[in-house]
Amino acid sequence: MSNHFFLQGDIQQGKSTLIRSVISSHLQDIGGFSCQRLYDSNGIKKGFRVVPSLEALELCKIYDQNDSGIFIRFEEGKTIIKTEIFVTIVLECLKNIENKKLVLMDEIGGVELMSQELRLAIYQALQEKPCIGVIKQELDLYRMYLRGSVEKSCLRYYRELEERVFPEGEEKHVFRRSERHRLKEDMVIFLRKFI
């Protein structure tokens, strides 16, 4: 069994929700970070916020422009990405994993690839600690590139990241709703190995 358990799959199908259902009673043993979806009071998506793992259970939140950690905003038909906010918070989260049994990375494979410092910190965490999380599908990253949200170099960095998350011979955990229960059982077995 691998030292990592990362889900991949289509967006908004329940990957992060599944992870939260498994780790919810173990947050004190888990370091790392998570992303929250931000919505207005009418249910319209307004952006994304990155938070430390202790705040991971709140997957969705009402948008408040004064909240810290907002790294993507959707305003007037435009996507505004503040990579430096994501990088700063995630670097701080990864500096605090020394006494943790497991690292949450939800999600990787996107804007963080533009920061060499953060890529290296993620690689180091993957090497030193067991990790659980979500890794974006390469096609979704490519779509981000086509929209101008990430640089072309991120496509190359993604392949490098994927090789570290899924070393040769390691199973990819592709999320499909029809396999949710099996994946949850596998994730619980993985969690018991480290916590």
VEXTI-164011 format. One line per 5 residues: for each residue z, y, x of N, C-alpha, C. Coordinates in steps of 0.05 Angstrom, whole numbers, plus 5000, padded with zeros to 4 digits. Example, Ala and Ser with C-alpha at 12.3 -4.5 7.8 and 13.67 -1.06 7.14 Angstrom:
BEGIN
5156,4886,5264,5156,4910,5246,5156,4934,5264 | 5142,4955,5257,5143,4979,5273,5157,5001,5258
END
This chain:
BEGIN
5000,4976,5017,5000,5000,5000,5000,5025,5018 | 4985,5045,5009,4982,5070,5024,5008,5087,5024 | 5009,5105,5043,5031,5124,5043,5025,5148,5026 | 5002,5148,5012,4995,5170,4995,4984,5160,4969 | 4988,5176,4948,4978,5169,4921,4966,5195,4910
4939,5197,4912,4925,5220,4901,4907,5212,4879 | 4907,5227,4857,4889,5223,4835,4865,5241,4838 | 4842,5231,4830,4817,5246,4828,4805,5241,4801 | 4792,5260,4790,4779,5256,4765,4771,5282,4752 | 4759,5280,4728,4750,5304,4714,4773,5323,4708
4766,5349,4706,4786,5369,4702,4798,5367,4674 | 4823,5374,4672,4839,5375,4647,4838,5349,4631 | 4842,5327,4646,4843,5301,4633,4871,5289,4633 | 4889,5301,4647,4917,5292,4647,4927,5282,4674 | 4914,5288,4696,4922,5278,4722,4949,5290,4730
4952,5317,4728,4977,5330,4735,4999,5323,4716 | 4992,5320,4690,5012,5312,4670,5023,5284,4677 | 5006,5266,4684,5015,5239,4691,5034,5240,4715 | 5026,5255,4736,5044,5257,4759,5071,5268,4752 | 5072,5288,4735,5097,5300,4727,5114,5281,4712
5102,5264,4695,5117,5245,4680,5131,5224,4698 | 5119,5219,4721,5131,5200,4740,5152,5212,4759 | 5147,5237,4767,5165,5249,4787,5188,5266,4775 | 5188,5270,4749,5206,5289,4736,5235,5285,4743 | 5244,5261,4745,5273,5256,4751,5279,5255,4781
5259,5261,4798,5263,5259,4827,5256,5285,4841 | 5255,5307,4827,5246,5332,4840,5263,5341,4864 | 5289,5333,4863,5307,5341,4885,5298,5327,4911 | 5284,5305,4910,5275,5290,4933,5246,5297,4942 | 5234,5316,4927,5206,5321,4931,5202,5350,4939
5186,5354,4961,5178,5381,4969,5149,5385,4962 | 5138,5408,4971,5110,5413,4966,5105,5434,4945 | 5083,5432,4931,5074,5453,4913,5059,5442,4890 | 5056,5459,4870,5041,5452,4846,5028,5477,4835 | 5007,5473,4819,4993,5496,4807,4999,5495,4777
5003,5519,4766,5007,5522,4737,4983,5536,4725 | 4975,5527,4702,4954,5541,4686,4967,5563,4671 | 4955,5586,4670,4966,5610,4656,4948,5616,4632 | 4961,5619,4609,4947,5626,4584,4959,5650,4571 | 4942,5665,4556,4953,5687,4540,4965,5675,4514
4976,5692,4498,4989,5683,4473,4969,5671,4453 | 4943,5675,4457,4922,5663,4440,4911,5637,4451 | 4923,5628,4473,4914,5603,4485,4889,5605,4503 | 4882,5629,4511,4859,5634,4528,4869,5633,4557 | 4855,5617,4573,4863,5614,4601,4859,5640,4616
4881,5649,4630,4880,5674,4644,4881,5671,4675 | 4888,5646,4685,4888,5643,4713,4905,5619,4722 | 4912,5619,4747,4928,5597,4759,4949,5610,4778 | 4971,5596,4779,4994,5605,4796,5003,5581,4812 | 5010,5586,4838,5021,5564,4854,5051,5568,4856
5066,5545,4854,5095,5546,4854,5106,5523,4871 | 5131,5526,4880,5144,5504,4895,5148,5480,4876 | 5151,5457,4888,5153,5432,4873,5175,5432,4853 | 5197,5446,4858,5219,5447,4839,5211,5459,4812 | 5189,5474,4812,5179,5486,4787,5156,5471,4776
5151,5447,4786,5127,5432,4780,5125,5422,4751 | 5148,5419,4737,5147,5407,4711,5134,5426,4690 | 5134,5451,4696,5121,5470,4677,5091,5473,4685 | 5075,5456,4673,5046,5455,4680,5031,5480,4669 | 5039,5489,4646,5026,5512,4633,5047,5533,4628
5038,5559,4629,5057,5581,4626,5042,5604,4613 | 5057,5620,4598,5046,5644,4587,5041,5664,4610 | 5018,5675,4611,5010,5693,4632,5027,5719,4632 | 5038,5725,4655,5053,5750,4660,5042,5761,4686 | 5028,5783,4685,5015,5794,4709,5035,5800,4732
5061,5801,4725,5081,5806,4745,5092,5781,4759 | 5084,5758,4749,5094,5733,4762,5083,5731,4790 | 5099,5720,4808,5090,5715,4835,5073,5690,4836 | 5056,5688,4856,5041,5664,4860,5014,5662,4845 | 5007,5683,4831,4981,5682,4817,4959,5686,4837
4943,5665,4840,4921,5666,4860,4893,5666,4848 | 4892,5659,4822,4866,5661,4808,4871,5675,4782 | 4855,5696,4776,4857,5711,4751,4829,5711,4739 | 4828,5708,4712,4803,5711,4697,4805,5737,4682 | 4789,5757,4690,4790,5783,4677,4762,5793,4671
4757,5800,4646,4732,5812,4637,4708,5796,4647 | 4709,5769,4644,4687,5752,4651,4684,5747,4681 | 4703,5757,4697,4702,5753,4726,4726,5735,4735 | 4721,5720,4756,4742,5705,4769,4750,5719,4794 | 4776,5726,4796,4787,5740,4819,4805,5720,4834
4797,5714,4858,4812,5694,4874,4826,5708,4897 | 4852,5704,4899,4868,5715,4921,4878,5692,4938 | 4861,5683,4956,4866,5660,4973,4892,5664,4989 | 4897,5689,4998,4920,5694,5015,4946,5689,5000 | 4947,5693,4974,4971,5687,4959,4976,5657,4959
4956,5641,4953,4958,5612,4953,4967,5602,4981 | 4954,5612,5002,4959,5604,5029,4988,5610,5036 | 4997,5634,5031,5025,5642,5038,5046,5625,5025 | 5043,5620,4999,5063,5604,4985,5063,5575,4993 | 5039,5564,4995,5037,5535,5003,5047,5531,5031
5041,5549,5049,5051,5546,5077,5082,5546,5076 | 5094,5564,5061,5123,5565,5059,5134,5539,5047 | 5121,5529,5026,5129,5503,5014,5128,5480,5034 | 5107,5480,5050,5104,5458,5069,5122,5460,5093 | 5132,5484,5098,5152,5487,5119,5179,5475,5111
5183,5471,5086,5209,5462,5076,5209,5433,5067 | 5193,5416,5079,5192,5388,5071,5208,5369,5089 | 5219,5380,5110,5232,5363,5130,5252,5343,5118 | 5269,5352,5100,5289,5335,5088,5281,5323,5062 | 5256,5323,5056,5246,5312,5031,5234,5284,5036
5236,5267,5015,5226,5240,5018,5196,5238,5011 | 5186,5257,4996,5159,5256,4986,5148,5285,4984 | 5122,5288,4987,5110,5315,4985,5090,5315,4962 | 5093,5334,4944,5075,5338,4922,5053,5358,4930 | 5028,5351,4926,5006,5370,4931,4988,5369,4907
4992,5388,4889,4977,5388,4864,4966,5416,4859 | 4943,5423,4867,4923,5404,4876,4911,5414,4902 | 4897,5397,4916,4884,5405,4941,4854,5400,4939 | 4839,5412,4957,4810,5408,4958,4795,5432,4947 | 4808,5456,4947,4795,5480,4937,4798,5503,4956
4810,5525,4945,4811,5550,4960,4826,5548,4987 | 4845,5529,4989,4860,5526,5014,4843,5518,5037 | 4820,5507,5032,4802,5498,5053,4791,5521,5070 | 4793,5545,5059,4783,5569,5073,4803,5578,5095 | 4827,5568,5095,4848,5576,5114,4852,5553,5134
4845,5558,5159,4850,5538,5180,4880,5532,5182 | 4896,5552,5182,4925,5548,5184,4936,5530,5162 | 4927,5534,5138,4936,5517,5116,4924,5489,5117 | 4899,5487,5125,4887,5460,5128,4904,5444,5148 | 4910,5456,5170,4926,5442,5191,4954,5435,5181
4966,5452,5165,4993,5446,5154,4991,5423,5134 | 4970,5422,5118,4966,5400,5100,4961,5374,5115 | 4944,5375,5136,4939,5351,5152,4965,5341,5165 | 4982,5359,5174,5007,5351,5187,5025,5338,5166 | 5027,5350,5142,5044,5338,5121,5034,5310,5114
5007,5307,5112,4996,5281,5106,5002,5260,5127 | 5004,5270,5152,5010,5252,5174,5039,5244,5175 | 5057,5263,5168,5086,5259,5172,5101,5249,5148 | 5091,5253,5124,5106,5246,5100,5088,5232,5080 | 5100,5215,5063,5085,5204,5041,5079,5227,5021
5055,5227,5009,5047,5249,4992,5036,5238,4965 | 5040,5254,4945,5029,5248,4918,5016,5273,4908 | 4994,5270,4893,4982,5294,4883,4955,5289,4871 | 4940,5312,4869,4913,5312,4859,4895,5324,4880 | 4872,5311,4884,4851,5322,4902,4827,5326,4885
4817,5350,4886,4793,5359,4871,4770,5340,4878 | 4753,5335,4858,4728,5320,4863,4709,5338,4879 | 4693,5325,4896,4674,5340,4912,4655,5356,4895 | 4646,5345,4873,4628,5359,4855,4640,5385,4844 | 4666,5384,4838,4680,5408,4828,4681,5430,4850
4685,5421,4875,4685,5440,4897,4657,5452,4900 | 4637,5435,4898,4610,5445,4900,4604,5466,4879 | 4613,5461,4855,4610,5481,4834,4624,5507,4841 | 4647,5505,4853,4661,5530,4862,4644,5545,4883 | 4632,5530,4901,4614,5542,4921,4591,5556,4907
4578,5543,4887,4555,5555,4873,4563,5581,4859 | 4588,5582,4849,4598,5606,4836,4607,5628,4856 | 4607,5621,4881,4616,5640,4902,4646,5641,4905 | 4660,5621,4895,4690,5622,4897,4700,5612,4924 | 4684,5595,4938,4692,5585,4964,4667,5587,4983
4673,5587,5008,4652,5588,5029,4639,5561,5032 | 4614,5561,5042,4600,5536,5045,4614,5517,5065 | 4628,5528,5084,4643,5511,5104,4663,5493,5090 | 4673,5501,5066,4693,5485,5052,4682,5458,5045 | 4656,5455,5041,4644,5429,5035,4649,5410,5058
4645,5420,5082,4650,5403,5106,4680,5397,5109 | 4697,5418,5105,4725,5414,5107,4736,5395,5086 | 4723,5395,5062,4731,5376,5041,4728,5347,5051 | 4706,5341,5063,4701,5314,5072,4722,5306,5093 | 4729,5324,5110,4750,5319,5130,4777,5314,5116
4783,5330,5096,4808,5326,5081,4808,5299,5066 | 4785,5292,5054,4784,5267,5039,4788,5243,5058 | 4778,5245,5082,4782,5223,5101,4811,5220,5108 | 4826,5241,5108,4855,5240,5114,4871,5230,5090 | 4862,5238,5066,4876,5229,5042,4870,5200,5036
4845,5192,5040,4836,5165,5034,4824,5153,5060 | 4841,5145,5079,4830,5132,5103,4814,5108,5096 | 4797,5100,5114,4779,5077,5109,4795,5053,5099 | 4785,5042,5077,4798,5019,5066,4819,5025,5045 | 4827,5051,5042,4847,5059,5023,4835,5062,4995
4849,5055,4975,4839,5056,4948,4840,5085,4938 | 4818,5093,4925,4817,5119,4911,4828,5114,4883 | 4845,5131,4874,4856,5129,4847,4841,5148,4829 | 4820,5138,4817,4803,5154,4799,4816,5154,4771 | 4822,5178,4762,4836,5180,4736,4816,5178,4713
4821,5159,4696,4807,5157,4670,4829,5153,4649 | 4826,5166,4627,4847,5164,4606,4851,5135,4598 | 4830,5119,4598,4833,5091,4590,4850,5075,4609 | 4853,5085,4634,4869,5071,4654,4895,5085,4660 | 4903,5103,4643,4927,5119,4647,4952,5102,4651
4956,5081,4634,4980,5065,4636,4981,5049,4662 | 4958,5038,4671,4957,5024,4696,4963,5042,4719 | 4951,5066,4719,4956,5085,4740,4985,5094,4741 | 4997,5097,4718,5026,5104,4717,5043,5082,4729 | 5037,5058,4722,5052,5035,4734,5048,5035,4764
5024,5039,4774,5019,5039,4803,5034,5062,4816 | 5035,5085,4803,5049,5108,4814,5079,5104,4815 | 5090,5091,4795,5119,5085,4795,5125,5066,4818 | 5109,5046,4822,5113,5027,4845,5111,5043,4871 | 5092,5061,4874,5089,5077,4897,5114,5094,4901
5124,5107,4881,5147,5125,4882,5172,5109,4891 | 5176,5085,4880,5199,5068,4887,5200,5061,4917 | 5176,5060,4929,5174,5054,4957,5188,5075,4975 | 5188,5100,4965,5198,5122,4982,5223,5136,4971 | 5229,5132,4945,5253,5146,4934,5272,5126,4923
END
